[in-house]
């Protein structure tokens, strides 16, 4: 089945694929437990009939009492077993769904991740997945078991007397009518609640993440107002959702159990007319009361049934995002020349690159420069296969990168961006992510070569110091040096530095440049730099402008031939002189 065409049931069936045996066993135990819960009603009816018939056998009453107690205990035992089995299966399913979501995020284009706020993805992977627990662990076994036993009991009542069977069901259509009215538009109201809570979640993440900027620029009032506005809208959506269902839900719960309102008067008429035996009347009265308990339990899950479609849709929307399509079998790459042929790319319906043709020889140093938004980083990301080209093709060693498995491509390219993300792990483990098989000695050796060792040893716990969330315990320059060490450990033949020294002060930049020079020996280097002085020795400098190659050549050739490059160089020198003057004044 095409994943896009799956409905809610189809996705739940898919999620539970390897655990259906546990759910089936849980359902059987749940149904047996509900049946055992009904058995005491039958025992009570037999005791009442025996009393009306003036049966004086203590052993008979004792047997029925013991049987009722035994069935009642067995009911709870089977319920516990059912709950244990369903929860064991469910928590494994939830773990697997989270695993699928996490794996999916590694195979989707970067464009999807950039368009989707991290708070929303976190909400789906944590809260939304957790919200499936009730459906899988309770509704599947308990609701199904209660419905099955109720149907079986109703059939038994019809066998006893079809008229009384019908009479016992009179309140059910009224309750169902209330339920149907309640469910009308339920998904829309719950979806509105979900959307408003998404906005609240995104705003909260933005508020917390930007708190430093908010405080620095005295924007706390407006930012706090945005957050409180989102919180009020989320609260209002919840109140509206509850208000629209409360009256009908309460009415349904009141009407469903009121079965004796119809059974008693109509049963009395049949009995007085001689068309209904006393025994059948008593059994009908008692069992009709027993029917309503399971049905009321079923009604209690109405809220969760209304939610599940929205919840599953949010999860499936992520799982059905088109992957970057790549083969699985490795290909042979004899050399690392990179060629872009007529490459175009659009982002959010805006064309970013227009027919780029570019050759990057193996072992060369190629720099991409240009104004902000000119397409420099987009070219780097396309070569690293973080996105797919919109048109044209990119080849490495003569092979289209779309024909190279992602795992092989990841080993071929080391990509270091200006957003140097570190995990909340030790410094040692953050560097080791370049090569998970590296020994501690290899990690420390590459740290020395990248100029990290000295500052690492000055940290409180040396290499065992935790970097903090997103590397927050380190300065921007220190984070960049760690990520370069990580790339150095990876030892990939192609290295892409996407403004990797953007936030580095001049002192650290010298250290990083020295590290980079060791990192790229004998490798193909593509560098995007905002400081033109760092790329003057490049073999080829590509000047980008509005998604097109404006000019290319060596530094000196471009100074002579490219007006845009000359202006950029002049602006760079002016900025450098200004900083130098400011430094002297300080």
C-alpha positions as MATLAB code, in Angstrom:
seq = 'XXXXXXXXXXXXXXXXXXXXXXXXXXXXXXXXXXXXXXXXXXXXXXXXXXXXXXXXXXXXXXXXXXXXXXXXXXXXXXXXXXXXXXXXXXXXXXXXXXXXXXXXXXXXXXXXXXXXXXXXXXXXXXXXXXXXXXXXXXXXXXXXXXXXXXXXXXXXXXXXXXXXXXXXXXXXXXXXXXXXXXXXXXXXXXXXXXXXXXXXXXXXXXXXXXXXXXXXXXXXXXXXXXXXXXXXXXXXXXXXXXXXXXXXXXXXXXXXXXXXXXXXXXXXXXXXXXXXXXXXXXXXXXXXXXXXXXXXXXXXXXXXXXXXXXXXXXXXXXXXXXXXXXXXXXXXXXXXXXXXXXXXXXXXXXXXXXXXXXXXXXXXXXXXXXXXXXXXXXXXXXXXXXXXXXXXXXXXXXXXXXXXXXXXXXXXXXXXXXXXXXXXXXXXXXXXXXXXXXXXXXXXXXXXXXXXXXXXXXXXXXXXXXXXXXXXXXXXXXXXXXXXXXXXXXXXXXXXXXXXXXXXXXXXXXXXXXXXXXXXXXXXXXXXXXXXXXXXXXXXXXXXXXXXXXXXXXXXXXXXXXXXXXXXXXXXXXXXXXXXXXXXXX';
ca = [
       0.000    0.000    0.000;
       1.194    3.497   -0.848;
       2.077    5.194    2.431;
       0.353    8.400    1.344;
      -2.955    6.528    0.947;
      -2.868    4.874    4.381;
      -5.602    5.838    6.781;
      -5.393    5.963   10.556;
      -6.128    2.245   10.956;
      -3.566    1.405    8.268;
      -0.839    3.334   10.076;
      -1.689    1.797   13.454;
      -1.647   -1.637   11.817;
       1.767   -0.777   10.335;
       3.177    0.499   13.642;
       2.105   -2.677   15.464;
       3.497   -4.936   12.739;
       5.858   -7.034   14.901;
       3.713   -6.998   18.043;
       0.294   -8.085   16.843;
       0.592  -11.383   18.716;
       0.881   -9.476   21.990;
      -2.138   -7.337   21.144;
      -4.234  -10.365   20.120;
      -3.377  -12.154   23.373;
      -4.154   -8.966   25.296;
      -7.512   -8.674   23.504;
      -8.403  -12.293   24.349;
      -7.523  -11.696   28.012;
      -9.482   -8.436   28.038;
     -12.579  -10.093   26.526;
     -12.302  -13.003   28.944;
     -11.943  -10.517   31.812;
     -15.079   -8.609   30.780;
     -16.956  -11.920   30.444;
     -15.850  -12.841   33.952;
     -17.125   -9.429   35.061;
     -20.540  -10.287   33.554;
     -20.699  -13.745   35.147;
     -21.500  -12.437   38.679;
     -24.651  -10.764   37.260;
     -25.796  -14.168   36.046;
     -24.989  -15.687   39.465;
     -27.016  -12.960   41.194;
     -29.994  -13.589   38.883;
     -29.893  -17.307   39.718;
     -29.798  -16.549   43.441;
     -32.821  -14.233   43.131;
     -34.747  -16.843   41.124;
     -33.914  -19.510   43.715;
     -35.099  -17.239   46.526;
     -38.389  -16.502   44.723;
     -38.872  -20.239   44.232;
     -38.207  -20.700   47.983;
     -35.274  -23.032   47.410;
     -33.761  -23.887   50.813;
     -30.339  -25.299   49.867;
     -27.499  -23.342   51.524;
     -24.962  -25.181   49.374;
     -26.581  -23.807   46.194;
     -26.403  -20.203   47.430;
     -22.870  -20.733   48.698;
     -21.802  -22.118   45.306;
     -23.234  -19.114   43.449;
     -21.637  -16.694   45.909;
     -18.236  -18.359   45.605;
     -18.575  -18.482   41.825;
     -19.443  -14.754   41.716;
     -16.444  -13.919   43.917;
     -14.174  -16.170   41.848;
     -15.289  -14.632   38.573;
     -14.865  -11.147   40.016;
     -11.281  -11.881   41.102;
     -10.540  -13.585   37.789;
     -11.856  -10.508   35.997;
      -9.215   -8.291   37.613;
      -6.481  -10.876   37.131;
      -7.230  -11.143   33.398;
      -7.500   -7.356   33.151;
      -4.043   -6.989   34.709;
      -2.571   -9.597   32.365;
      -4.204   -7.885   29.383;
      -2.907   -4.482   30.484;
       0.603   -5.853   31.029;
       0.703   -7.440   27.569;
      -0.744   -4.419   25.775;
       1.585   -1.963   27.537;
       4.629   -4.131   26.899;
       3.784   -4.171   23.192;
       2.787   -0.506   23.128;
       5.911    0.943   24.731;
       8.005   -1.087   22.310;
       5.897    0.232   19.415;
       6.284    3.830   20.631;
      10.035    3.336   20.861;
      10.111    1.950   17.322;
       7.986    4.830   15.983;
      10.386    7.334   17.552;
      13.240    5.390   15.992;
      11.549    5.582   12.587;
      11.040    9.326   12.987;
      14.663    9.867   14.028;
      15.927    7.767   11.126;
      13.583    9.584    8.752;
      15.072   12.947    9.690;
      18.492   11.716    8.552;
      17.216   10.899    5.063;
      14.981   13.875    4.240;
      16.232   16.997    2.436;
      17.585   19.822    4.577;
      14.869   22.050    3.135;
      12.219   20.143    5.101;
      14.196   20.453    8.336;
      14.776   24.164    7.773;
      11.094   24.782    7.060;
       9.931   22.841   10.127;
      10.582   24.457   13.538;
      12.602   22.198   15.847;
       9.959   22.656   18.551;
       7.333   21.154   16.258;
       9.477   18.127   15.431;
      10.214   17.645   19.129;
       6.494   17.863   19.869;
       5.723   15.159   17.299;
       8.527   12.833   18.413;
       7.716   13.139   22.121;
       4.188   14.334   22.936;
       2.359   13.091   19.829;
       3.947    9.649   19.928;
       3.166    9.437   23.648;
      -0.459   10.304   22.843;
      -0.832    7.010   20.956;
      -0.326    5.079   24.191;
      -3.989    5.213   25.217;
      -5.203    3.995   21.835;
      -2.750    1.114   21.545;
      -2.547    0.020   25.187;
      -6.186    0.538   26.228;
      -8.569    1.050   23.333;
      -7.310   -1.878   21.256;
      -7.757   -4.578   23.944;
     -10.228   -3.049   26.409;
     -12.634   -1.301   24.066;
     -12.665   -4.271   21.684;
     -13.138   -6.736   24.553;
     -15.995   -4.724   26.078;
     -17.782   -4.452   22.731;
     -17.437   -8.191   22.021;
     -18.806   -9.217   25.430;
     -21.654   -6.707   25.217;
     -22.664   -8.069   21.814;
     -22.506  -11.643   23.125;
     -24.705  -10.700   26.116;
     -27.245   -8.934   23.894;
     -27.430  -12.014   21.650;
     -28.085  -14.154   24.755;
     -30.913  -11.792   25.815;
     -32.459  -12.101   22.338;
     -32.289  -15.889   22.652;
     -34.122  -15.704   25.997;
     -36.815  -13.327   24.711;
     -36.365  -11.216   21.596;
     -38.827   -8.616   22.893;
     -36.869   -8.029   26.107;
     -33.661   -7.988   24.075;
     -35.051   -5.069   22.087;
     -36.359   -3.338   25.208;
     -32.915   -3.526   26.846;
     -31.450   -1.626   23.892;
     -33.907    1.321   23.880;
     -31.508    3.733   25.593;
     -28.574    2.825   23.327;
     -29.749    4.691   20.174;
     -30.346    7.828   22.263;
     -26.852    7.592   23.741;
     -25.345    6.892   20.307;
     -27.185    9.881   18.849;
     -25.607   12.125   21.483;
     -22.246   10.525   20.722;
     -22.602   11.113   16.961;
     -23.547   14.760   17.475;
     -20.545   15.119   19.776;
     -18.177   13.643   17.179;
     -19.432   15.943   14.411;
     -16.603   18.387   13.794;
     -14.599   16.830   16.643;
     -11.468   16.291   14.560;
     -11.571   19.895   13.310;
     -11.805   21.255   16.863;
      -9.053   18.960   18.109;
      -6.880   19.900   15.100;
      -7.330   23.567   16.017;
      -6.226   22.707   19.551;
      -3.165   20.897   18.165;
      -2.269   23.806   15.838;
      -2.542   26.355   18.652;
      -0.370   24.189   20.887;
       2.162   23.832   18.077;
       2.336   27.601   17.868;
       2.741   27.810   21.640;
       5.498   25.209   21.551;
       7.321   26.981   18.710;
       6.984   30.349   20.436;
       8.275   28.905   23.720;
      11.330   27.395   21.978;
      11.953   30.691   20.172;
      11.548   32.683   23.408;
      13.927   30.468   25.380;
      16.449   30.183   22.530;
      16.494   33.928   21.960;
      16.393   35.053   25.575;
      19.928   36.482   25.338;
      18.981   38.705   22.382;
      15.652   39.622   23.997;
      17.363   40.835   27.161;
      20.228   42.532   25.334;
      17.899   44.602   23.137;
      15.183   45.207   25.732;
      12.616   43.272   23.740;
      11.299   41.328   26.730;
       7.911   43.068   26.722;
       7.055   42.404   23.070;
       8.526   38.881   23.114;
       6.711   38.037   26.343;
       3.493   39.410   24.876;
       3.919   37.127   21.854;
       4.423   34.148   24.176;
       1.456   34.990   26.426;
      -0.735   35.571   23.367;
       0.156   32.101   22.069;
      -0.535   30.622   25.534;
      -3.959   32.302   25.720;
      -4.894   31.074   22.229;
      -3.881   27.529   23.177;
      -5.961   27.723   26.360;
      -8.948   29.153   24.473;
      -8.781   26.354   21.881;
      -8.804   23.751   24.666;
     -11.769   25.395   26.423;
     -13.707   25.641   23.142;
     -12.960   22.004   22.383;
     -14.139   20.829   25.816;
     -17.198   23.116   25.867;
     -18.431   21.791   22.530;
     -18.405   18.176   23.739;
     -19.166   18.321   27.469;
     -22.986   18.531   27.395;
     -23.490   15.817   24.782;
     -20.918   13.539   26.395;
     -22.530   13.935   29.834;
     -25.985   13.282   28.347;
     -24.762   10.115   26.641;
     -23.201    8.846   29.878;
     -26.451    9.568   31.736;
     -28.755    7.920   29.187;
     -26.707    4.772   28.474;
     -26.947    3.220   31.984;
     -30.676    4.089   32.395;
     -31.714    0.751   30.921;
     -34.141   -0.098   33.754;
     -36.289    2.879   32.725;
     -37.516    0.736   29.822;
     -36.876   -2.825   31.033;
     -38.840   -2.586   34.323;
     -42.204   -1.159   33.141;
     -42.368   -3.061   29.851;
     -41.164   -6.285   31.505;
     -43.854   -5.926   34.179;
     -46.543   -5.555   31.486;
     -45.330   -8.700   29.680;
     -45.187  -10.618   32.989;
     -48.690   -9.569   34.080;
     -50.015  -10.542   30.645;
     -48.474  -13.976   31.129;
     -46.186  -13.702   28.082;
     -42.938  -13.452   30.081;
     -41.720  -15.891   32.716;
     -40.472  -14.591   36.042;
     -37.084  -16.252   35.544;
     -36.548  -14.611   32.153;
     -37.691  -11.250   33.546;
     -35.169  -11.427   36.400;
     -32.291  -12.537   34.151;
     -33.109   -9.736   31.681;
     -33.153   -7.119   34.427;
     -29.833   -8.210   35.902;
     -27.941   -8.798   32.633;
     -29.200   -5.577   31.034;
     -27.569   -3.732   33.920;
     -24.374   -5.663   33.191;
     -24.419   -4.692   29.499;
     -24.223   -1.019   30.250;
     -20.983   -1.200   32.250;
     -18.872   -2.311   29.241;
     -20.684    0.129   26.933;
     -20.040    3.045   29.281;
     -16.368    2.001   29.322;
     -16.411    2.125   25.525;
     -17.953    5.607   25.670;
     -15.104    6.720   27.919;
     -12.700    6.242   25.017;
     -14.639    8.541   22.678;
     -12.282   11.407   23.393;
      -9.208    9.367   22.504;
     -10.837    8.003   19.347;
     -11.524   11.545   18.223;
      -7.882   12.515   18.739;
      -6.124    9.578   17.160;
      -6.653   10.577   13.511;
      -5.019   13.964   14.076;
      -2.185   12.428   16.079;
      -1.420    9.728   13.502;
      -1.632   12.261   10.668;
       1.029   14.447   12.284;
       3.339   11.465   12.661;
       2.638   10.104    9.182;
       3.182   13.538    7.625;
       6.804   13.311    8.746;
       7.224    9.648    7.806;
       5.928   10.265    4.271;
       8.214   13.207    3.450;
      10.074   12.166    0.266;
      13.596   10.928    1.001;
      16.719   11.926   -0.786;
      16.663    8.956   -3.148;
      19.971    7.140   -3.133;
      21.049    3.568   -3.983;
      22.363    1.203   -1.330;
      25.214   -0.502   -3.184;
      28.526    1.344   -3.129;
      30.035    2.589   -6.380;
      33.673    2.872   -7.370;
      35.073    6.393   -7.257;
      38.540    6.573   -8.854;
      39.143   10.291   -8.403;
      37.514   13.254   -6.683;
      37.016   15.814   -9.430;
      33.708   17.621   -8.849;
      31.622   18.941  -11.737;
      28.381   20.936  -11.624;
      26.549   20.894  -14.942;
      23.708   23.358  -15.532;
      22.680   23.108  -11.850;
      19.564   24.964  -10.753;
      17.812   24.974   -7.407;
      14.705   26.549   -5.928;
      13.821   27.079   -2.309;
      10.301   27.991   -1.187;
       9.291   28.706   -4.815;
      12.229   31.100   -5.169;
      14.967   30.157   -7.626;
      18.284   30.346   -5.789;
      20.686   28.988   -8.447;
      20.464   29.532  -12.204;
      22.317   27.106  -14.488;
      25.591   26.768  -12.557;
      28.491   25.180  -14.467;
      31.584   24.618  -12.370;
      34.605   22.295  -12.338;
      36.574   21.628   -9.137;
      39.712   19.521   -9.779;
      40.719   16.927   -7.205;
      43.290   18.220   -4.738;
      42.509   21.857   -5.485;
      41.357   24.673   -3.227;
      38.202   26.389   -4.491;
      36.676   29.365   -2.715;
      33.092   30.570   -3.101;
      32.551   34.260   -2.344;
      29.789   36.758   -2.933;
      27.146   38.885   -1.231;
      24.771   37.366    1.296;
      22.106   35.269   -0.435;
      24.108   34.886   -3.633;
      23.999   31.071   -3.489;
      27.419   30.200   -2.035;
      26.188   27.982    0.799;
      23.528   26.446   -1.430;
      26.224   25.115   -3.790;
      28.130   23.666   -0.821;
      24.995   21.986    0.532;
      24.123   20.544   -2.876;
      27.616   19.053   -3.255;
      27.291   17.580    0.264;
      23.898   16.184   -0.837;
      22.011   17.939    1.928;
      19.547   18.875   -0.812;
      18.853   17.469   -4.261;
      19.436   19.642   -7.309;
      16.325   21.007   -8.971;
      17.873   20.686  -12.419;
      21.163   19.572  -13.934;
      23.566   17.266  -12.123;
      26.595   17.156   -9.832;
      29.243   14.475  -10.293;
      32.129   13.282   -8.130;
      34.706   11.259  -10.007;
      32.334   11.196  -12.979;
      29.499    9.639  -10.953;
      26.270   11.540  -10.337;
      25.977   12.045   -6.577;
      22.380   10.799   -6.788;
      23.848    7.413   -7.719;
      26.149    7.334   -4.690;
      24.768    5.848   -1.435;
      24.433    8.441    1.318;
      26.663    6.436    3.656;
      29.440    6.355    1.049;
      28.972   10.042    0.257;
      29.158   10.904    3.954;
      32.507    9.108    4.156;
      33.675   10.965    1.065;
      32.786   14.500    2.222;
      33.572   16.268    5.496;
      31.219   19.231    5.877;
      31.907   21.934    8.467;
      29.376   24.756    8.620;
      29.239   28.064   10.457;
      26.660   26.522   12.804;
      29.115   24.353   14.675;
      26.766   22.083   16.592;
      28.175   20.056   19.442;
      26.231   17.458   21.393;
      25.883   17.488   25.155;
      28.611   14.878   25.390;
      32.235   15.017   26.450;
      34.727   16.881   24.276;
      36.336   13.528   23.518;
      33.086   11.996   22.231;
      32.237   15.094   20.177;
      35.566   14.780   18.350;
      35.218   10.994   18.075;
      32.007   11.441   16.045;
      34.303   11.994   13.073;
      35.307    8.335   13.367;
      33.540    6.250   15.990;
      36.258    3.602   15.822;
      39.010    6.064   16.784;
      40.957    5.370   19.981;
      41.440    7.920   22.757;
      45.034    8.396   21.577;
      43.878    9.125   18.008;
      41.323   11.633   19.292;
      43.972   13.446   21.329;
      46.448   13.390   18.450;
      43.961   15.008   16.064;
      43.132   17.564   18.760;
      46.812   18.500   18.934;
      47.037   18.822   15.156;
      43.940   21.044   15.082;
      45.162   23.311   17.880;
      42.537   22.158   20.390;
      44.623   20.239   22.880;
      45.915   23.152   24.919;
      42.548   24.795   25.587;
      40.918   21.396   26.185;
      43.468   20.584   28.888;
      42.666   23.908   30.578;
      39.022   22.877   30.983;
      37.938   21.541   34.362;
      37.818   17.892   33.287;
      39.955   18.055   30.175;
      38.684   15.790   27.426;
      35.935   14.499   29.729;
      34.388   17.985   30.055;
      30.823   18.047   28.732;
      30.266   20.499   25.889;
      26.773   21.411   27.120;
      23.608   21.699   25.028;
      24.657   22.705   21.473;
      28.183   23.221   22.860;
      27.000   26.024   25.122;
      29.829   25.545   27.641;
      32.399   26.578   25.013;
      33.033   29.802   23.132;
      32.217   30.113   19.441;
      35.888   29.825   18.467;
      36.383   26.772   20.668;
      33.340   25.070   19.153;
      34.682   25.734   15.669;
      38.056   24.248   16.528;
      36.373   21.143   17.936;
      34.307   20.675   14.768;
      37.408   21.054   12.604;
      39.151   18.432   14.743;
      36.127   16.204   14.182;
      36.381   16.744   10.418;
      40.118   16.082   10.538;
      39.494   12.775   12.299;
      36.990   11.830    9.591;
      39.824   12.071    7.028;
      37.481   12.476    4.040;
      38.975   13.183    0.587;
      36.644   16.180    0.043;
      36.365   18.922    2.675;
      33.727   21.675    2.621;
      34.155   24.607    4.998;
      30.976   26.671    4.896;
      32.062   29.891    6.639;
      33.607   27.719    9.328;
      35.510   30.680   10.820;
      32.573   33.105   10.699;
      32.471   33.735   14.449;
      36.182   33.497   15.142;
      38.267   36.333   16.514;
      41.574   37.109   14.714;
      43.653   35.270   17.330;
      41.648   32.066   17.034;
      41.424   32.424   13.275;
      45.187   32.035   12.923;
      45.038   28.799   14.931;
      42.087   27.531   12.907;
      43.742   28.397    9.582;
      46.807   26.446   10.653;
      44.555   23.502   11.548;
      42.705   23.759    8.249;
      45.963   23.720    6.315;
      46.799   20.371    7.950;
      43.254   19.081    7.430;
      43.236   19.651    3.674;
      46.668   18.375    2.640;
      46.143   16.328   -0.521;
      42.374   16.817   -0.363;
      39.800   18.668   -2.431;
      38.842   21.766   -0.464;
      35.787   23.941   -1.038;
      35.699   26.934    1.250;
      33.112   29.657    1.748;
      34.607   32.569    3.630;
      33.379   35.983    4.646;
      36.966   37.135    5.266;
      38.501   37.375    1.808;
      42.016   37.514    3.229;
      41.723   33.832    4.153;
      41.170   32.635    0.569;
      43.606   34.758   -1.456;
      45.853   31.727   -2.105;
      43.005   29.579   -3.456;
      43.525   27.870   -6.810;
      40.196   29.206   -8.009;
      37.848   31.793   -6.514;
      34.209   31.674   -7.654;
      32.381   34.992   -7.370;
      28.632   34.433   -6.935;
      25.963   37.056   -7.562;
      22.176   36.484   -7.477;
      22.495   32.735   -7.973;
      24.900   32.957  -10.909;
      28.654   32.768  -11.340;
      29.728   36.365  -11.918;
      33.434   35.632  -12.356;
      36.118   33.127  -11.409;
      39.877   32.987  -11.267;
      42.770   33.663   -8.912;
      42.753   36.524   -6.443;
      44.949   38.761   -8.600;
      43.060   37.937  -11.800;
      39.740   38.804  -10.170;
      41.064   42.111   -8.819;
      41.842   43.023  -12.399;
      38.721   41.621  -14.073;
      35.802   41.627  -11.593;
      34.278   44.868  -10.317;
      32.178   42.978   -7.753;
      35.244   41.215   -6.347;
      37.214   44.494   -6.205;
      34.383   46.108   -4.241;
      34.219   43.164   -1.861;
      37.984   43.274   -1.368;
      37.915   47.000   -0.698;
      35.060   46.584    1.797;
      36.947   43.779    3.505;
      40.109   45.855    3.867;
      38.123   48.850    5.126;
      36.448   46.700    7.768;
      39.800   45.222    8.780;
      41.354   48.677    9.080;
      38.406   49.884   11.138;
      38.742   46.988   13.561;
      42.475   47.589   13.791;
      41.873   51.256   14.612;
      39.262   50.366   17.218;
      41.661   47.884   18.748;
      44.374   50.519   19.049;
      41.924   52.944   20.675;
      40.983   50.308   23.214;
];
